[in-house]
Every structure is written in C-alpha cells, then in structure tokens.
Amino acid sequence: MDKVRVGLVGIGGMGYNHYCCHKMLETSDVVAVCDVRTDMAKEKTGGAVKIYSDLNEMIENERLDMVDICTPTYLHAEMAKKCLEKGLHVLCEKPMTLDEKDAQNLLEAVKKTDKNFMVAHVVRFMKPYAYLRQAIKSGENGKLLRLEMHRNSSVPLTSWQNWFLNESLSGGVVTDLSIHDLDFVGHVFGKPDEVSAFWRPLKDNSSYSVADMRYGETLVSCEASWYKVKINFRAEFLAVFENAFIDFKDNKLYKNNEEVDLSGFSLFDELGTSVKGDNPYKDEIEYFIDCILKGRKPVFVSPQSSVDTISITDLVKSAAVKM
C-alpha cells in the first residue's frame, strides 16, 4: 500500500482544514466525506469525492483504510469506537472525549484492535513548542523555574448549531481551548503534584480558566479565555529558566530577547519520520499516515497520553473555584 484511503467525518472549519492537508499529501487519498450538511460538503470538495450524511453508510459502502474524525467533541467517542470496530485506523480531532471516563472507555476499545488510533494534538507538532520541549528536556538552560502559557480568543460563534456554547457538548473553554496547553504540559511533565484553578463557565458569552500547576519546584500556569469582545486569537508562552528565558509572542520565538530562527529546526528525532515541518496540521496527519504505512504505532501521541490529557482537564475543572 502506497496510499491510505481516507474517509473524512465532518468538514466544518477544522474538518476542511484537514481535508486541504490531506490533499497536499501524496500518501493520502480522501475518497469520501461524511457531514450532515451535504450541500456544504459538496461545495467544499467541488464534487471530487463521494458525499455521505451518515457515518454508518460511509464505512459500510466505501473501501477505507482510515477515518479522520473532525466532528463536535460529544460525537468523538461513539464514532471512534464504531470505526475501530469496523477495522479502520482512526485519527480524531482533539479533545479525545469530553471526560476521563469516556476516554478510558475509548482506550479499552483501542486495546481490542490492532488498528492505530491518535488524537490530533497539533501543538505537539508546532515548532515553537517543540523547541521549548527540547529546551526543558535537555536542561541546557538550567532548571525551568516558571512557565506561563496563554490562549485567548473571542467566543466561537460559527460552529454548527452553536455546539461550542453548550458546555455539555464542547466541555467549555477548559476542555476545548486550554487543552492545547494542558496537553503540552502533560506531555512534557506528566501529572502535576498540585493544582489550583479559577474557572468562569460560559456566561454572557464570556468564559475563562486559569490553572496553576506545581511540578516539584516548577510552577506552570495555563490561562485560556473566550470573550464576548472581538479580539484576535493569540497563543503565547514565557518560560523562565535558571540561565535563560524563552518567549513566544506575536507568532515569533525569542531566547533572551533575540529572535530564534526555526527554519532548520526538525522534529525528526522525536517523530522518527521526516515531515517537512511547514504546517503542523499537515504534519500530524502525515505522521499518522506514515505510521499506518510502516506498520508502527503513533507513540508520539499515544492513546494513553491523550487519556492523561483529559485527566488533567478534569483535574483542573474539579480543582477550580467557579467564578
């Protein structure tokens, strides 16, 4: 097999991003798209693939190797299990599920099959974060003392039937947005020794969370927000080491106030495959497909690590003082 036959489930904002990334890859062949909005799916794909409104019909009628699930979060667990039981590899958008209980149940379904399952934790594939991860693990700047991570945007108002705004369907700002940084932190450090947090559940179209996590003598803070006011999306971090600091802001990375050139920076040592590194969304998909073609498990984003990330989001919510 030199190409993986893909069925894409959900072609909204993120789903269309995945669709375009698949089209860039020589190893991927999207043969079908499933979305309840069939007219939109036909328009976005230009009639290039078969369109379905029902997942069951797609996986029964099409000869697929994998599915790429980009549906609302509350649908992830059921859809992923169904596709795994059908004998298909599954790439699933983050978060894995709404809570740890569902994540553990999905993990058990993964263990019953020899197929690959991976959650698309795209931040792990982003060069500024990979650079920071390497700096922390290498110890080249001394011990990490403090890490501040921020992720802010206006409240998302363009989702299908506004499912983002229903926290029972999206998990809210912690499970949907802060999870990017919480996943990075868990991937690098594991489970925190101690957590304190504040969380404003969505009210009047504004929500935020602030979590402080202690790892030994290192304090990590993750702040995320959806605000009613119109603000541009921003993702930033500041890492203070004993002998240096690394700052990511305005999409540029700095070390000790000097901009870092990431053009030659590679994730090869961590991934074991040579993705180009020019588009993290494409890179995560290419990595997953490469694992399928080479008969390897996607250990860089293992199913267990994604369960652990959901565990941390649940921990933050349970520890949080609600505002």
C-alpha positions in Angstrom: 0.0 0.0 0.0 1.5 3.3 -1.1 -1.6 5.4 -0.3 -4.1 5.4 2.5 -7.8 5.6 1.6 -9.4 8.1 3.9 -13.0 8.9 4.9 -13.3 12.3 6.5 -16.1 12.8 9.0 -17.1 16.4 9.5 -16.0 19.2 7.1 -16.7 22.3 9.1 -13.8 24.7 9.9 -11.3 22.2 11.3 -12.6 19.4 9.0 -12.0 21.5 5.9 -8.5 22.3 7.2 -7.8 18.6 7.5 -9.3 18.0 4.0 -6.9 20.5 2.5 -4.0 19.0 4.3 -4.8 15.5 3.0 -4.9 16.9 -0.5 -1.3 18.1 0.0 -0.1 14.6 0.8 1.0 12.1 -1.8 0.3 9.3 0.7 -3.3 10.3 1.4 -6.4 9.7 -0.8 -9.7 11.2 0.5 -12.3 9.1 -1.2 -15.4 10.1 0.9 -16.6 12.8 3.2 -19.4 12.5 5.7 -21.3 15.5 7.0 -25.0 16.2 7.8 -24.6 19.4 5.8 -24.3 17.6 2.4 -24.7 20.7 0.3 -21.8 22.4 2.1 -19.7 19.2 1.8 -20.3 19.1 -1.9 -19.4 22.8 -2.3 -16.2 22.5 -0.2 -15.0 19.4 -2.1 -16.1 20.5 -5.5 -17.7 17.2 -6.2 -14.3 15.4 -6.1 -15.4 12.8 -3.6 -18.4 10.8 -2.6 -20.6 12.6 0.0 -22.5 10.9 2.8 -24.8 12.2 5.5 -24.5 9.1 7.7 -21.3 7.6 9.1 -22.6 4.0 9.0 -23.4 4.3 5.3 -19.9 5.6 4.6 -18.0 2.9 6.4 -20.2 0.2 5.0 -20.1 1.3 1.4 -16.6 2.6 1.0 -13.3 0.6 1.0 -11.4 2.7 3.6 -8.2 2.3 5.5 -8.8 5.1 8.0 -11.2 7.7 9.1 -10.4 11.3 10.1 -12.9 12.5 12.7 -13.5 16.2 12.8 -16.9 16.3 14.3 -18.1 18.1 17.5 -16.5 16.7 20.7 -19.5 14.9 22.0 -19.6 12.7 19.0 -15.9 11.6 19.1 -16.2 8.6 21.4 -19.1 6.9 19.7 -17.8 7.5 16.2 -14.2 6.4 17.0 -15.4 3.2 18.6 -17.6 2.4 15.6 -14.8 2.9 13.2 -12.3 0.9 15.2 -14.8 -2.0 15.5 -15.1 -1.8 11.7 -11.3 -2.4 11.4 -10.3 1.1 10.5 -7.4 3.3 11.7 -8.7 6.4 13.4 -7.4 9.9 13.6 -9.6 12.0 15.9 -9.5 15.8 16.5 -8.9 17.0 20.0 -10.2 16.6 22.6 -10.3 12.8 22.7 -13.6 12.9 24.6 -15.5 15.1 27.0 -14.2 13.5 30.2 -11.8 10.8 31.5 -14.5 8.2 31.9 -15.3 8.3 28.2 -11.6 8.5 27.3 -10.9 5.3 29.4 -13.8 3.5 27.6 -12.4 4.5 24.2 -8.9 3.4 25.3 -10.3 -0.1 26.0 -11.8 -0.2 22.5 -8.4 0.8 21.1 -6.7 -2.0 23.0 -9.1 -4.6 21.5 -7.9 -3.9 18.0 -4.6 -3.8 16.1 -5.5 -0.6 14.4 -3.9 2.8 15.0 -5.7 5.5 17.0 -4.4 9.0 17.5 -5.8 12.3 18.8 -4.7 15.3 16.7 -2.9 17.3 19.4 -1.5 19.7 17.0 0.5 21.8 19.4 2.9 18.9 19.9 3.8 19.4 16.2 4.3 23.2 16.4 8.0 24.2 16.1 8.0 26.9 18.9 6.5 24.4 21.4 8.8 21.6 20.2 11.7 23.9 20.7 10.6 24.7 24.2 10.0 21.0 24.9 13.6 20.2 23.8 15.0 23.1 25.9 13.2 21.8 29.0 14.2 18.2 28.5 17.8 18.9 27.6 18.5 21.1 30.7 20.8 23.3 28.5 19.4 26.4 30.2 19.4 25.1 33.7 16.2 24.1 35.6 12.9 25.5 34.4 11.6 27.8 37.2 8.3 29.2 35.7 6.2 28.6 32.6 3.3 30.8 31.7 1.0 29.8 28.8 -1.8 31.9 27.4 -4.5 31.1 24.8 -7.2 33.8 24.2 -9.9 34.5 21.6 -13.4 35.8 21.1 -16.1 33.3 21.9 -16.6 31.0 19.0 -19.9 31.7 17.3 -19.6 30.0 14.0 -20.0 26.3 15.0 -22.8 24.1 13.7 -25.9 24.8 15.9 -23.5 26.7 18.2 -22.4 23.5 19.9 -19.3 25.2 21.3 -21.5 27.3 23.5 -23.1 24.3 25.1 -20.5 23.2 27.7 -22.2 19.7 27.9 -21.3 19.2 24.3 -17.9 21.0 24.0 -16.5 20.8 27.5 -16.2 24.6 27.5 -13.1 26.7 27.5 -11.0 24.2 29.6 -11.6 21.1 27.6 -11.8 22.8 24.2 -9.2 25.6 24.3 -7.0 25.3 27.3 -6.5 21.6 26.5 -3.9 22.6 23.9 -1.6 24.0 26.6 -2.6 21.4 29.2 -1.7 18.7 26.7 1.7 20.2 26.1 2.3 20.4 29.9 1.2 16.9 30.5 3.2 15.6 27.5 6.4 17.2 29.0 5.9 16.9 32.7 3.1 14.3 33.4 0.5 14.7 36.1 1.0 17.7 38.4 1.9 17.4 42.1 -0.7 20.1 42.9 -3.3 22.1 41.1 -5.2 25.3 41.9 -7.5 27.0 39.5 -10.3 29.5 38.7 -12.9 28.9 36.1 -15.7 31.0 34.8 -18.2 28.7 33.0 -19.7 30.4 29.9 -21.9 33.3 30.9 -23.0 36.2 28.8 -20.8 34.8 26.0 -17.6 35.0 28.1 -15.6 32.3 29.8 -12.1 31.8 31.1 -9.9 29.5 33.1 -6.6 30.0 35.0 -4.8 26.9 36.3 -1.6 26.9 38.4 0.2 23.5 38.4 3.2 22.6 40.6 5.8 20.2 39.4 8.3 20.0 42.2 9.9 23.5 42.3 8.5 24.4 38.9 5.2 26.4 38.6 3.3 26.2 35.4 0.3 28.4 34.6 -2.2 27.9 31.8 -4.7 30.6 31.0 -7.4 30.4 28.4 -10.4 32.6 27.5 -13.4 33.1 25.3 -14.5 36.7 25.5 -17.6 38.4 24.1 -15.5 41.3 22.9 -13.8 41.0 19.5 -10.1 40.1 20.0 -7.7 38.4 17.7 -6.7 34.9 18.6 -3.4 34.7 20.4 -1.3 31.9 21.8 1.8 32.8 23.8 4.2 31.5 26.4 7.0 32.6 28.6 9.5 30.1 30.0 12.0 31.3 32.7 14.9 29.0 33.3 17.8 29.4 35.7 20.1 30.7 33.0 17.8 31.9 30.2 14.2 32.7 29.2 12.3 31.7 26.1 9.4 33.9 24.9 6.8 33.2 22.2 4.6 36.1 21.2 3.1 37.5 18.0 4.0 34.2 16.3 7.7 34.8 16.9 10.0 32.9 19.3 12.7 34.7 21.3 15.5 33.5 23.5 16.9 36.2 25.8 15.3 38.8 23.6 16.9 37.6 20.4 14.6 36.0 17.7 15.1 32.3 17.2 15.3 31.1 13.5 13.2 27.9 13.4 13.5 27.3 9.7 16.1 24.5 10.2 14.5 23.1 13.4 13.3 19.5 12.9 11.1 17.1 14.9 12.7 14.1 13.2 14.4 12.8 16.4 11.0 12.7 18.2 8.8 11.5 15.3 11.2 9.1 13.6 9.9 10.4 10.3 10.9 13.4 8.1 7.7 15.6 8.0 8.6 18.9 6.4 7.5 21.0 9.4 5.9 23.7 7.4 2.3 23.1 8.5 1.7 21.4 11.9 -1.8 20.3 10.9 -0.4 18.6 7.8 2.5 17.2 9.8 0.3 15.5 12.3 -1.8 13.9 9.5 1.4 12.9 7.6 2.9 11.4 10.8 -0.2 9.3 11.4 -0.4 8.1 7.8 3.3 7.3 7.8 2.7 5.1 10.9 0.0 3.2 9.1 2.1 2.7 6.0 5.1 1.5 8.1 3.1 -0.7 10.5 4.1 1.4 13.5 2.1 2.8 16.5 1.9 6.6 16.8 3.9 6.7 20.0 4.5 10.5 19.8 0.8 10.9 20.6 -0.2 7.6 22.2 -3.8 6.9 23.1 -2.8 6.7 26.8 -1.2 10.1 26.6 -4.5 11.6 25.3 -6.4 9.9 28.1 -3.9 11.5 30.5 -4.6 14.9 29.0 -8.3 14.5 29.5 -7.5 13.5 33.1 -5.6 16.8 33.6 -8.5 18.9 32.1 -10.9 17.1 34.5 -8.5 17.7 37.4 -8.4 21.5 36.6 -12.2 21.6 36.5 -12.6 19.7 39.7 -10.0 21.9 41.5 -11.3 25.2 40.1 -13.1 27.8 42.1 -16.0 28.7 39.8 -16.4 32.4 39.2 
